[in-house]
Amino acid sequence: MSLLAPFRRRRAAASGVRRSVRLFRLFLAEQSDPEAFYASLASDAVDQLTPHIDLAGRTVVDVGGGGGWFTGAFRARGAHCYLFEPDRAELGLRAGLGPPAGPAAGSAAGLTAGSAAGLPAGSAAGLPAGSAAGLPAGAVLADGYWLPVRDGGADVVFSSNVLEHVPDPMGLIEEMIRATRPGGLIYLSYCNWFSPWGGHEMSPWHYLGAGYARRRYTRRRGRLPKHECGVNLFPVHIGPVLRALRARPDISIIEARPRYYPRWCGPLVRLPGLREVASWNLMLIMRRTG
């Protein structure tokens, strides 16, 4: 028996059916135990990147990372990670986000003076001025369309479940590519509209139309849903995104597969039509080539 067999079995388990079942169970408890769900999801996302890059000492930009779970997971692997989030309320979801690893906090990320975020230079660099502004240490109140990061300033630019919440998805992707150095990685994951969870808390009734799903949710729950189609939730599909990215000369797609499914479900994204309804969430890992 090969000496590598135990390692291969552990790796297969980490990307197989048991992993998918574990994530689904955590997802069902998201509302009652968000810490357990998002911490596990963050660790899982970092695991998806590690076969492609050694994160220790790398500069990572977390775009729209909310309460900082993903930023925390990257820092636990030794990365210099900076959180850029446009919603101050989301930043307050989780306390205890520590400062970025390493001594040169501002220069490590190639951060600008922070004018795009409307914050002083110190806060844009994740320095104490950010905390003084009421933000967690190492976090920046910034719009993903205008990241206060110089061109090619990051080794990894990361975004999890943000794309479906912006009106111009390709504009956000364009900015993520700009901030990534040549040879660096872009991690992008989003919930496609025709997936079982495409309508978020209104699912699966979004299949009958966004308006109907919203009215039904309001009638059944006695309150408006958190998301409204055309306001903070937008239909994003797999096919158009893949075609647009494959046409770009400045990136190459390393991985494209359903995020929460076992690795062997990867070929699903090659099947037009079926991929739109059978994929719960699309995960893309890209390398900037130019």
C-alpha positions as CSV (number, residue, x, y, z in Angstrom):
1,M,0.0,0.0,0.0
2,S,1.3,3.5,-0.9
3,L,2.5,5.6,2.0
4,L,0.4,8.4,0.5
5,A,-2.8,6.4,0.8
6,P,-3.9,7.8,4.2
7,F,-3.3,11.3,3.0
8,R,-5.3,10.7,-0.1
9,R,-8.2,9.2,1.9
10,R,-8.2,12.3,4.2
11,R,-8.2,14.6,1.2
12,A,-11.0,12.7,-0.5
13,A,-13.1,12.8,2.7
14,A,-12.5,16.6,3.0
15,S,-13.9,17.2,-0.5
16,G,-16.4,14.4,-0.6
17,V,-19.9,13.5,0.5
18,R,-19.3,13.8,4.2
19,R,-18.0,17.4,3.8
20,S,-21.2,18.3,1.8
21,V,-23.5,16.7,4.4
22,R,-21.7,18.5,7.2
23,L,-21.9,21.9,5.4
24,F,-25.6,21.3,4.7
25,R,-26.4,20.5,8.4
26,L,-24.5,23.7,9.4
27,F,-26.5,25.7,6.8
28,L,-29.8,24.5,8.3
29,A,-28.7,25.9,11.7
30,E,-27.3,29.2,10.2
31,Q,-30.0,31.4,11.9
32,S,-29.6,29.8,15.3
33,D,-25.8,29.4,15.3
34,P,-24.3,31.7,12.7
35,E,-20.9,31.5,14.3
36,A,-20.6,27.7,13.8
37,F,-21.8,28.0,10.2
38,Y,-19.7,30.9,9.0
39,A,-16.6,29.8,10.8
40,S,-16.8,26.3,9.2
41,L,-17.6,27.8,5.8
42,A,-14.7,30.1,6.0
43,S,-12.3,27.3,6.9
44,D,-13.6,25.3,4.1
45,A,-13.1,28.1,1.6
46,V,-9.5,28.6,2.6
47,D,-9.0,24.8,2.2
48,Q,-10.2,25.2,-1.4
49,L,-7.4,27.7,-2.1
50,T,-4.5,26.0,-0.3
51,P,-3.8,23.4,-3.1
52,H,-3.0,26.4,-5.3
53,I,-1.0,28.7,-3.1
54,D,0.9,28.8,0.2
55,L,-1.0,31.4,2.2
56,A,1.7,32.1,4.8
57,G,2.9,35.7,4.4
58,R,0.6,36.4,1.5
59,T,-1.6,39.5,1.1
60,V,-5.3,38.6,0.9
61,V,-8.1,41.0,0.2
62,D,-11.5,39.9,1.5
63,V,-14.3,41.7,-0.4
64,G,-17.6,41.9,1.3
65,G,-16.6,39.5,4.1
66,G,-19.3,40.7,6.5
67,G,-18.4,39.9,10.1
68,G,-14.9,38.8,9.3
69,W,-15.1,35.0,9.4
70,F,-13.2,34.6,6.2
71,T,-10.6,37.2,7.2
72,G,-10.1,35.3,10.5
73,A,-9.6,32.0,8.6
74,F,-7.0,33.5,6.3
75,R,-5.1,35.0,9.2
76,A,-5.2,31.7,11.0
77,R,-3.2,30.3,8.1
78,G,-0.6,33.1,8.4
79,A,-1.9,35.4,5.7
80,H,-2.0,39.2,5.9
81,C,-5.7,39.6,5.3
82,Y,-7.7,42.8,5.0
83,L,-11.5,43.0,5.1
84,F,-13.3,45.4,2.8
85,E,-17.1,45.7,3.6
86,P,-19.5,48.4,2.5
87,D,-22.1,47.7,5.2
88,R,-21.2,48.9,8.7
89,A,-24.0,46.8,10.2
90,E,-22.4,43.7,8.7
91,L,-19.1,44.5,10.2
92,G,-20.7,44.6,13.6
93,L,-22.0,41.0,13.4
94,R,-19.0,39.5,15.0
95,A,-16.6,41.0,17.6
96,G,-13.0,40.0,18.1
97,L,-11.5,40.5,14.6
98,G,-7.9,41.0,15.4
99,P,-5.3,43.0,13.5
100,P,-3.7,41.6,10.3
101,A,-0.6,39.4,10.8
102,G,2.8,40.9,10.2
103,P,4.3,44.3,11.0
104,A,3.8,46.2,7.8
105,A,0.0,46.2,7.9
106,G,-0.7,49.1,5.5
107,S,2.1,48.6,3.0
108,A,1.6,44.8,2.9
109,A,-1.8,45.2,1.1
110,G,-0.6,48.1,-1.1
111,L,-3.4,50.2,0.3
112,T,-3.9,53.7,-0.9
113,A,-4.8,56.6,1.3
114,G,-8.3,55.2,1.6
115,S,-10.1,58.0,-0.2
116,A,-12.3,55.4,-1.9
117,A,-13.5,54.2,1.4
118,G,-13.9,57.7,2.8
119,L,-11.6,56.9,5.7
120,P,-8.3,58.3,6.9
121,A,-5.1,56.5,5.8
122,G,-4.7,54.6,9.0
123,S,-8.1,53.1,8.9
124,A,-7.7,52.0,5.3
125,A,-4.5,50.2,6.4
126,G,-6.3,48.4,9.2
127,L,-4.5,50.4,11.8
128,P,-5.9,51.7,15.1
129,A,-7.6,54.6,13.3
130,G,-10.1,52.1,11.9
131,S,-11.0,51.0,15.4
132,A,-11.4,54.6,16.4
133,A,-13.9,55.0,13.6
134,G,-16.0,52.2,15.2
135,L,-14.7,49.4,12.9
136,P,-13.1,46.1,13.9
137,A,-9.3,46.2,13.7
138,G,-8.1,45.4,10.2
139,A,-11.4,46.2,8.6
140,V,-12.2,48.9,6.1
141,L,-15.6,50.4,5.2
142,A,-15.3,50.3,1.5
143,D,-17.2,49.6,-1.7
144,G,-16.1,46.6,-3.7
145,Y,-16.3,48.5,-6.9
146,W,-13.6,50.9,-5.7
147,L,-11.2,49.0,-3.5
148,P,-8.5,51.2,-1.9
149,V,-5.8,48.9,-3.1
150,R,-3.2,49.7,-5.7
151,D,-3.1,47.8,-9.0
152,G,-1.8,44.3,-8.4
153,G,-1.5,44.9,-4.6
154,A,-2.8,41.6,-3.4
155,D,-1.7,37.9,-3.8
156,V,-5.3,36.7,-3.4
157,V,-8.6,38.6,-3.8
158,F,-11.4,36.7,-2.3
159,S,-15.2,37.1,-2.5
160,S,-17.8,34.7,-1.0
161,N,-21.5,35.1,-1.8
162,V,-21.3,38.8,-2.7
163,L,-21.8,38.8,-6.5
164,E,-25.5,38.2,-6.4
165,H,-26.0,41.2,-4.2
166,V,-24.5,43.8,-6.6
167,P,-26.2,45.3,-9.6
168,D,-23.0,45.1,-11.8
169,P,-21.4,41.7,-11.2
170,M,-18.8,42.0,-14.0
171,G,-17.8,45.4,-12.6
172,L,-17.0,43.8,-9.2
173,I,-15.1,41.0,-10.9
174,E,-13.2,43.6,-13.0
175,E,-12.1,45.4,-9.8
176,M,-11.1,42.1,-8.1
177,I,-8.8,41.3,-11.1
178,R,-7.3,44.8,-11.0
179,A,-6.3,44.4,-7.4
180,T,-4.7,41.0,-8.0
181,R,-1.0,40.8,-8.9
182,P,0.0,38.9,-12.1
183,G,0.3,35.3,-11.0
184,G,-2.1,35.9,-8.0
185,L,-5.4,34.2,-7.4
186,I,-9.0,35.4,-7.5
187,Y,-11.5,33.3,-5.5
188,L,-15.1,34.0,-6.5
189,S,-18.2,32.2,-5.2
190,Y,-21.8,33.2,-5.7
191,C,-25.4,31.8,-5.5
192,N,-26.8,31.4,-9.0
193,W,-30.4,32.6,-9.4
194,F,-31.9,29.3,-10.6
195,S,-30.3,27.3,-7.8
196,P,-32.4,25.9,-5.0
197,W,-31.3,28.8,-2.8
198,G,-31.2,31.5,-5.5
199,G,-34.0,33.4,-3.9
200,H,-32.3,33.2,-0.5
201,E,-34.8,33.3,2.4
202,M,-37.6,33.4,-0.2
203,S,-36.5,30.1,-1.8
204,P,-37.8,28.0,-3.5
205,W,-40.6,30.3,-4.5
206,H,-38.4,32.5,-6.6
207,Y,-38.9,29.9,-9.3
208,L,-42.4,31.4,-9.6
209,G,-41.1,34.9,-9.9
210,A,-39.4,37.3,-7.5
211,G,-42.5,39.3,-6.9
212,Y,-44.6,36.3,-5.9
213,A,-41.8,35.0,-3.7
214,R,-41.6,38.3,-1.8
215,R,-45.4,38.6,-1.4
216,R,-45.6,35.0,-0.1
217,Y,-42.8,35.5,2.4
218,T,-44.4,38.7,3.7
219,R,-47.8,37.0,4.0
220,R,-46.4,33.9,5.8
221,R,-43.9,35.6,8.1
222,G,-45.7,38.9,8.8
223,R,-42.6,40.9,7.8
224,L,-40.7,41.9,4.7
225,P,-37.8,39.6,3.6
226,K,-34.2,40.9,4.1
227,H,-33.6,40.8,0.4
228,E,-35.5,42.4,-2.5
229,C,-34.8,41.5,-6.1
230,G,-33.5,44.5,-8.0
231,V,-32.4,46.2,-4.7
232,N,-30.0,44.0,-2.8
233,L,-30.5,40.7,-4.7
234,F,-29.9,40.3,-8.4
235,P,-30.3,37.3,-10.7
236,V,-26.8,36.0,-11.7
237,H,-26.3,32.9,-13.8
238,I,-23.5,30.5,-14.4
239,G,-23.3,30.4,-18.2
240,P,-22.9,34.2,-18.9
241,V,-20.3,34.6,-16.1
242,L,-18.2,31.6,-17.4
243,R,-18.4,32.9,-21.0
244,A,-17.3,36.4,-20.0
245,L,-14.4,35.2,-17.9
246,R,-13.2,32.7,-20.5
247,A,-13.1,35.5,-23.0
248,R,-10.7,37.6,-20.9
249,P,-7.0,37.4,-21.9
250,D,-5.8,38.5,-18.4
251,I,-7.1,35.5,-16.4
252,S,-7.2,31.7,-16.6
253,I,-9.8,29.6,-14.8
254,I,-8.1,27.0,-12.5
255,E,-11.3,25.5,-11.0
256,A,-15.0,25.9,-11.7
257,R,-17.3,23.7,-9.8
258,P,-20.3,23.7,-7.4
259,R,-18.9,25.0,-4.2
260,Y,-20.7,22.8,-1.7
261,Y,-20.8,19.5,-3.6
262,P,-18.2,16.8,-3.7
263,R,-15.3,17.5,-6.0
264,W,-16.5,14.8,-8.5
265,C,-19.5,16.9,-9.2
266,G,-17.3,19.4,-11.0
267,P,-18.3,18.3,-14.6
268,L,-21.8,19.6,-13.8
269,V,-20.8,23.2,-14.6
270,R,-20.1,22.0,-18.2
271,L,-23.7,21.2,-18.8
272,P,-25.7,24.2,-20.0
273,G,-29.2,24.5,-18.5
274,L,-28.7,21.7,-16.0
275,R,-25.9,23.6,-14.2
276,E,-28.2,26.6,-13.6
277,V,-30.7,24.6,-11.5
278,A,-28.6,21.7,-10.1
279,S,-25.6,23.8,-8.9
280,W,-26.3,25.3,-5.5
281,N,-23.4,27.8,-5.7
282,L,-20.7,28.3,-8.2
283,M,-17.0,28.4,-7.0
284,L,-14.3,29.8,-9.3
285,I,-10.6,30.0,-8.7
286,M,-8.8,32.0,-11.3
287,R,-5.2,33.1,-11.8
288,R,-4.3,36.5,-13.2
289,T,-2.1,36.1,-16.2
290,G,-1.5,39.6,-17.3
